[in-house]
Amino acid sequence: MPDLYRVLEVQRDATLEIIKKSYKRLIRQYHPDINKSPDAVERFQEIKKAYEVLSNPDDRKMYDHYGDMMFKEGFRSETPDTSWDNSGMGSFESFFQGFTGESASTYENSSYSWEPRSSRNSGFSSNDFGFGGNRQSRSDFEPPERGVDIHVNLSLNTIEAIQGCQKKIQLRRPSRWKRNQKQSMNSEIVSVEVPANTLGGSEIKIQGKGNFGKGGGADGNLIVRIDVQPSSQLFREGANLLLLVPITLKEAIQGSQIEVPTLGKSLKIRIPKGVKMGQKLRIKSKGAPLEGGGFGDLYLILYPVAPISDDPRLQQLAQSLEEFYPAAGVRSSLTFT
C-alpha cells in the first residue's frame, strides 16, 4: 500500500483541516464522473482509503507507529505479552522492539484491531481494503455523492432563438451540505448563453450549477430547456422564414414599394400589381442560418387589408368596387372537396 500521506499529498505533521481540504480537492479531481483517465478509479479508491485512516485520530496514531502492519490480517495491538495471532513471529513486544527500537509497554493498556470505516458506516464492503474487524469509528467520513441536476425552462421568441442571445435566470438551490448543519435556500442570478440557431426543445447544460454534491462529490448541472414561443407574424420552416405582411387595397391593386424588416437591416421591396391574398415574394438568403453555412430564404406572405369604418364615403367606395369583380362572383369556384 502506498504511503497514505503521499496519497493525500500532505506532510506527516499536517493538521486535520489540511487533510480534509486536500481530500476534498483530490476526491473531486479523480471522481470517475469527472476524470475519465484509466487510473482515475484506482486513484479515487486510494484517496478514500487514505482519508479513512488519517481523518481519525486513533487510526492515524496507529498508522504513524505501525505503518502498513496495522492492515495485516489478524493484527491486534494489545498487552506486551500478547502474541500476534499465531503468525509465528513471536511475542508482539519482541517484534515491535525489533521493528522500531521502542518498547511496546507504551501501549500496554490498549487493545486495538483496525477495520476500515467504509465497511462499518458508509455501506462500502471491507473487501475494498482486504481486512476486517469490529471497532466502531468516530470519523465523519461520508462517501462522495454527486449533486442532483436542476431542470428549468427558458422561453425565447423566434428572433432570440435564431440570432442567439444572453439570458439571466434566477436560480434557487439548497445551500452546500454540511454534516449536522441545517440547509437553507440560496438565490443567485445565472447567465445563460443561448447559441445562434437554437431550436425549441433543445437543452443547454451549465456545468456545476445544479445541487451541491456531498462528501466531496461533484456538483450537479443546470439543464436549461429552450421553449420558442410562437409568433403571430413570423414563422420558421427549417432554415426558411415566413413573414406575414399586410398591405393596403391600393398597394394590392396598383403595386407599390414597401419596406420590410429582416434579420439584418430593413429592405425595400417592390410589390407587383394585382397581388392576391397569400401571394409569396421570395428574398434569397435572408432566412435562418444553415448548418453547413449560408442562410435559408425569407418569404413574404402578402395579404391585403380592407379598411373598416362607418364613414359613408367608404361604404360608397365599397359599392363601387363590386362592379370590378367577375360577373359570376368571387366564390364561383368554391367547393367542399
N, C-alpha and C positions, 0 to 999 in steps of 0.2 A: 504494500500500500504506500503511495507517495506521501511525503511529509504533509500533514494537514495544514500547517501554517503556510506552506508554499502553495497549496491548492487554493487557499483563500487570499493569497497574495498579501499577507500581513506579517509583521515581525512577531517573534515569540513573546515579546512583552506588550503586545497590542491590547488595548482596553476592549471591553465587551462592546462598547459603542462603535469602535473602529471595526471590529469583527463583523458586527451587524451591517454596518454601512457597506463594507466590501462584499459581504454575502449578497445583499440586495442588488448591488451593481452587477456582480457576476451572474446571478441567477437569471437576471433579465437578459444579459448578453448571450448566455448559452441556452436560453429556453428553446426547446425544439420547435415551438410555434413561430419563433423569430429567426433563429440561427439554423440554417439548412446545411451546414458543413458536416462531413461524415462523422467527425468525432464529437459533435455537439451533445448528443445524448449521453455518451460516456462521461464527458466533462461535467455535464449537468448533474449526473448522479454523484460524481466525486465531490462536487461543491456541496451538495445536500448532506452527504455523509460527514464531510469535514465540519460543517456548521453544527450538525448533531452533537458532535463531541465538544467543540471549542466554545459553544454558546452556553454550555452548562458548567458551572464552576467545579463540581465534583468530577465530572468526566474529564475536564481539561486538566485538573490536578493529577489525575491518574495517568493521562496521556503524557504529561510533562515528565513523570517519573518512570513510566514503564514503556512508553512508546508503543510500537505495534504489538508488543507482547500482550497488552490488555485485550487484543482482539482474538487471541488464540482460543481454540475450543477448550472449554473447561477452566479457563483462567479464573482464579479467585485470589483476592488479597485478604489474608486472614491473620491469625496469630503466627508468631515466628516458627512454632513447631509444627505448623500445618503443612502437609505435603501437597504437591501440586497435581492432584487428581491422577495418581498412578501414571504420570508421564515418564517415570523412570529417570527423572533429573534430580532426585534427592530432595532435601528439605528446601522450602521456599527461601528461608533465611540464607542458606549457603548459596543458593542460586543468585538471589538478589545482591548479596555481598560481592560475589564474584563478578556480577554484571555492572554494578555501579560503584563498588568500593565503599558503600554505606551499609549500615545495619538496618535490617527490616524492623528493628524494635520501635522505630519512629511510628510505625503503623500497627503496633501490636494490639491496639484496641479497636481496629477497624475490621470490617468484613465486607467485601465488595466483589460483585460479579457484574460484568458490563453487558448491556444489551442496547442496541440502537433504539432510540425513542420512536423512530418511524414505525417499528413493529408494535409499539405499545399504544401510541396515541393517534397517529395520523393515518392509519389504515394501510401503510406500506408493510410488506412482508419482511420478516427478519432475514429472509433469504437474500435480500438486497446486499446484506453485509456478510452472510455466511456464518453467523454465530447467534447465540441466544442467551437468555437469562430471564430474570423476573424482577429486576429492580425498577421502581417507578421513577419517572423523571419530573423535575420541576421546570423544564425548559418551556419557553413559549413558542417553540418552533411550530409552524404550520406549513403544510405542503403548498407550493405555489398554485395559484388558481387564477386563470385568465378572466379578465373582466368581460361582462356581457355587452354585446353590441347594442347601440341605441339606434332606432329607426325613426326617421322623421320624413314628412312630405314637404316639398318646396314647390310652390306654384309660380309659373312663369307665363308671360304672354308669348305670342308667336315670335315676335322680333327678338326678345331676350333669348329665346331658345336657339334661334338661328345665328345671331351675332355673338352669343356668349356674353356673360356679364358676371359681376361680383355681387353676391347677396350676403346679408348678415342675418343670422338667426339666433334667437335667444335659446340657450340650452340650459336645462336644469338636470342635474345629476347628483346622486348622493356623494357626500364627502369621502375622501380616501379612507378605506377600512383600517382601523387600529383596534387591537385587542382591548376589550373592556372599556371602549370609548363609544358613546352614543353618536350615531351618524346624523348629519344634518343635510339639508338640500342646499346646494350651491347653484348660483345662477351666473352664467357667463355668455358673452357675445362671441359667436364663432363665424368667421368669414368663410364663405363657400365660393370657390372659383368654378363657375359653370363654363365649360369649354364651348367653342362655337359649334353649331350644327348638332346640338343636343336634342335627342328625340324624347318624347313623352314615354314614361315607363322606365327610362334608364336610371342607373344608380351611380352616385358619386360616393367614394369611400374616403373618409378623413381619418388617417391613422391616429390611434391613441386618444380619440375624443369620445369614446364610449365610457361605460362604467369602469371604475378603477379596479385593477387586479388586487388579489390578496396574497400575502406571504411572498411578495417579490414577483408574482405572476404579471404577465404583460397586461396593459390596459386594453379594454375593448375598443372597437372602432365606431365612428359615427357614420351611419349609412343614410344618405340623403336620396330619396326617391323623387324624381322630377315629374311634375304634373304640368302639362302645357294646356292652358285654358283656351277654349275655343273662342274665335273672334267672329264678329258679325259681318266683317268685310274681307278679311284676309284668310285664305285657306292654303293648305300645303298638300301637294300630291308628289311625294318623293322629293326630288330637288326642284320641282316646278312650283311656282306660287301663283295663286289665282286671286285677283283683286276685283271686287265689285265696284264699278264706277258709275255713279248716277250722272245723267246728262239731261238737258232740257229738251223739250219738243223741238224747239228751233234748232238746237245743235244736232238733233237726230235727223231733222228734215233737210237742213241746209248744209250740214257738215260744219266743222269748226276746228280750231286748235285749242287744246286744253292742256293744263299742267297736272301731272300725276306724281305722287310720291313713290319712291323705290327704296331699296335697302341702302343705296348711296344718296346722291343728290336727286332732287326732283327733275323730271324730264317733261318737255313739251311734246305732245303727241297730236298728230293730225287725224281727226275723225272724218271718215268719208260721208257723203250724202246718203240719205235713206237708210240709216242704221236701224236694225231690227232689235227687238228685245233679246238679250242674251248673246248678241254677236260678240265674238272674241277678237281682240287685237293682240298679237304676239310681240313681245320685246325680248330679243335674244340676250342670253347671259345676264339677266337681271333677277334670277331666282336665287335659291339657296345653294350653298357650296356642294360640289360633287365630291365623293370620296376619293376619286382618282385625280382630283384637281379640276379647276374650272367651276362653272356655275350652271344651274338649270335656267329655265326661261320664266319670264313673268307674263302672265296672260291677263289682259284687261277685259273683264266681262261687262259690257255696256248695257245699261237699262235706262230708257227714257222715263222721266218722272213727270206726270201730269200735275199741273198746279191745282190746288184746291182752294176755292174761295166762293163766297156767295155774291160776289160782285156781278151785277147784271151783264157787264161787258164780257166777262169770262164765259158766262152762260151763252151769250150770243155767238162768241167765237167758237165755242164747242159745237154749237148747232151748225155753224158754217163749215166746220171741218168734216161733218158727216158726208157731204157730197163728194169728198175725195176718196172715200172708201169704195171697194168693189160693190157693184150692184147686188151681188149675191150675199154680201155681208162678210165680215171677218171670220165667222165661225162656220162657213160653209163646208170646210174640210174636216171639221171636228168629229171624231168617232170615239167609241168607248172600247176600242180593241188595241 
